Amino acid sequence: MNLFFEESGDFKAGSVMSQAGEAYQVELASGKRSKVRVKDVLLQFATPDAASLMEQAKLVATEIDLEFLWEVAGQEEFGFAELGAEYFGHAPQAVEAAGLILALHTAPIYFYKKGRGRYKAAPEISLKAALAGIEKKKQQALIQASYVEHLKQHRLPEQLKALALQLLFKPDKNSIEYKAWAEACDALQTAPAQLMLECGGLASAKDFHLSKFLFESFPKGLAFPDVAIPALPDNLPVAEVQAFSIDDVTTTEIDDAFSVVRLADNQVRIGIHIAAPTLGIKRDDALDLMARARMSTVYMPGDKITMLPDALVETYTLGAGQTRPALSLYVTLDMQDWSVLSTETKVEAVPMAANLRHNDLDTLVTEENLANDAGEYPHKADIALIWQWALVLEQGRMAKREGFGLKPEQTNRVDFNFYVDDDVVSIVRRKRGAPLDKMVAELMIFANSTWGKFMADHGVPGIYRAQGGGSGGWAAKMQVRMVTHAAPHQGLGVDQYAWSTSPLRRYTDLVNQWQIIACVQNGVTAPLVAPFKPKDADLFAIVSAFEAAYSAYSDFQNNMERYWCLRWLQQENQRQVEAVVLKDEVLRLVEIPLIIRLAGMPSVARGAQVKLDILRWNELDLSVEARLLEMLTTVTDEGMEEEAEQVDGAETSTDTHGEAAEFETDAETQAETLAEESAEADSESESATGPDDTLSA
């Protein structure tokens, strides 16, 4: 005797070996023996043999007309034998009955299982919906297959063009478009971005990086809403100065300038003038909401995304030949020792005499020329006085920094400026700490520190950058944090540091300028009328949002600078290049700020120079492959060893995507970045060796 039975949701047939109570010992066609309970047996048959029955039953199942079978079944629950009699017109034989069971079991949209061998026909409305769903899936499968074939031929289907960025950056993984995309990438063994580039969905690798950033950080687009630009205030006193700014040639948001007035008794008054857009922007108005949404101007080689609309920037920027609103800090100095005799903060209109540019002055304003009073350039005498004070300011900061227990800063690292014109990149080396940079940096740091104290003395909160000043957590690691109260910035060597000198391009500075002006105009009552009151929760929200945006913008600029470094390699046809060892396997090219991690690099001293063979690179994932050609015996790049020290311990100043996050090209930010990195490196070094350890030669 043979049995047809159900086991674990599957149907099998075998010959009976023995029976014991309510169970059979059955041998399957494969030779395997199985214990089958009586209640699981659906058919007992003598012929054909078990293996033949299964083969013939499967054939019968494929020949059964499911639609006709569904019509025959009616709406009541039934057993398979009952339905078999109706469908076949006679009591079904073993092969027919087994075939019917298989057909019922494999058609769940037509028949619902109700028990062993018992079923019920699906309601008509449910069946139609299920059949429509199946047909839809069939059509989608055909469309998906068509997409895949197009993509494998590097042609982007029309329906995918509008979804190109979404497929790359935020895909719906249940959509047929994404499934087709993933299938094509697997078939071609290529990365999604590479396939999109080859199919024409991306214009270039640069387009990929920019589009990814905009998709994530500016999902609503870059356009500003239409809003009226406020008129310049006409009730401000006009300063009796002729101010001038010092910026890179690409700078359009000119928000800081200087003036020099010689006084009697060997005294001089130096003015630090900061553009005052806050006189036209009020908290929570349309312009404020725009600035707060962006938090900062975004910088990249050859382009930028401004925090404020161009029309407002043009209105408030400190352009040559214009008189513009400014927040001015006047510092009266004794020229014998350059000590500060007094400071005064004013809200006024400042006449701008000139916008000086690094590109025109860097070769003229050198330490040697300043020492010898050589060269001719605009505002030469004023620059000479500012230079003398800047040296004293730097010396004072370094003394205070050392008083905090930190090593002196190393300022002879090399910076790089990127200039892009019609997709042709120029990368220009500039030694950090050049006179013009130092002047701007020192005076801006002085202003930020002075105004930070000014707010604190008036009991008005602001946004400060702090580093160190404690015994645990952030402070112990010398990591920079943003706080809403005055706190030391040990890396810079100041007792407090409030970003206040870039209100056209940094939202924290805009907020602080509101607070400073409130102090100037209201004195002791400032805490009652300032836009942000003490412990204002919104101030903490601004700090959190700014840090997130600033980090994202920094990462983006790092990526874009690395992209342009790779473009430079292609443009200049550079394959064998010189590099300097920063630490272990991390190197930086000498001519451009491209960081390369060379696995298996022999152990050599930091600052040593090597020659590399650039094998290949990828402008999409920004990877570089290189091999070591030879060790060079001399170090030709001054300052490399000091730069290498900055990456000791944790790699705080470099990563595999480029140099430190100096995404604002002003001297103040560069000086600040160097001070913070140096302080972090000091902390890492001390934690690694211990303050009491001594190093032997």
PyMOL commands that set and color helices and strands:
alter all, ss='L'
color gray80, all
select helices_A, chain A and resi 38-40+50-63+66-73+80-88+94-105+124-152+158-161+164-169+176-188+192-199+205-217+277-279+286-294+310-316+358-361+367-372+380-403+435-457+473-476+507-529+537-571+640-645+667-689
alter helices_A, ss='H'
color red, helices_A
select strands_A, chain A and resi 2-7+10-20+23-28+33-37+41-45+78-79+111-115+118-121+243-247+256-263+267-275+298-300+303-305+323-334+339-357+414-421+424-431+464-467+480-483+576-583+586-589+595-597+609-618+623-632+654-655+658-659
alter strands_A, ss='S'
color yellow, strands_A
deselect
rebuild
show_as cartoon
